[in-house]
Amino acid sequence: MLQNEIKSSFVELGNFLRQFSFAKNTKDTSVLQNAIFYDDFVALIELSQSHNGWFTQEQVYFSLQSWAAALTETNLNLWLSKYNFSKTTPKKVGLILAGNIPLVGFHDFLSVLISGHYAIIKTATNDQHLLKFLAKYLITIEPKLNEKITFVEGKLEGFDAVIATGSNNTARYFEYYFKDIPSIIRKNRNSVAVLNGKETHEELVGLGEDIFRYFGLGCRNVSKFFVLKGYNFDPFFQAIYEYRDVILYEKYANNYDYNKAVFLMSNFKLLDNEFLTIKEDASYSSPISSVFYEYYDDLNHIKSRLENDADQIQCVVSKDLISGSIPFGQTQQPKLWDYADTVDTLDFLSKI
């Protein structure tokens, strides 16, 4: 298949996804194959939380809208402009996908197909439905993609390269099992915010989005603060009050109650607003419903620490305190060229 054919299929997919919003679904009769897929997709979205308790309709719609915004001809052309796949021989690329947030493996799926390869996909047990539905839509739009997309239920076999995402423990298994073939192995990562007390109310509201989107389950969710010594947390708590309804979700509330109880039984000092706890801790990885923090008095020390710990960090959020940091409220809206773990997936796929 020509890359332009594949690209056009994903542009049509973007048009399809653009119809779906948490505020209101709006059917567009000009969208290809809508008569077949629209109603079934609405039904699937409504069922998503029964498949995975964390996949509320709000979170699923947010993911769909993010991909709808990304899958435009302009974005795809800009993303692809720096790569040359003319000498790339199509290979079979195994994809072992995570399932922590809706469509978390879609970028790898897109990357493999847009670079001309075959995708052999093993979905996570808790995210089996959305990607398969969208793959079916793509194949209906462009039947040639049928031979390019394979979903497997059991053991992943017959691949020439692999992209696998999992925990630090499973990554060790992946590294051993796939040691003789080209691979990208992704491990646990977390995102951090660096604060100095000069952030506006609106920026701190955005920080709340970075914390609570997908209930904090993604590697791009902020789970750790570095705050200037003497930092006053009151403006932060005032700003994130608008996310208070998060505690109404049973799975989140259960985690909040459990983790708070564990902290209190261990006599840890906590800041708490009845839906988020904040604990002073050196770790980057905080449990759901909690954020860790550390004080700093020398920003250069934090810069050095973040550089040294780069393999543990996905995103850094700040008000221009750290070079390359992401603005508040934007961590869960990556561009096509914002690669997980800073590993250029298309560059990898162009050389296998």
Buried (B, 14 or more C-beta within 10 A) or exposed (E): BEBEEBBBBBBBBBBBBBBBBBEEEEEEEEBBEBEEBBEEBBEBBEEBBEBBBBBBBEBBBBBBBBBBBBBBEEBBEEBBEEBEBEEBEBBBBBBBBBBBBBBBBBBBBBBBBBBBBBBBBBBBEEBBBBBBBBBBBBBBBBEEBEEBBBBBEEEBEEBBBBBBBBEEEBBEEBEEBBEEEBBBBBBBBBBBBBBBEEBEEEBBBBBBBBBBBBBBBBBBBBBBBBBBEEBEBEBBBEBBEEBEEBBEBEBBBEBBEEBBEEBEEEEEEEBBBEBBBBBBBEEBBBBBBBBBBBEBEEBEEBBEBBEEEEEBBBBBBBBEBBEEBBEBBBBBBBEBBBBBBEEBBBEBBBEB
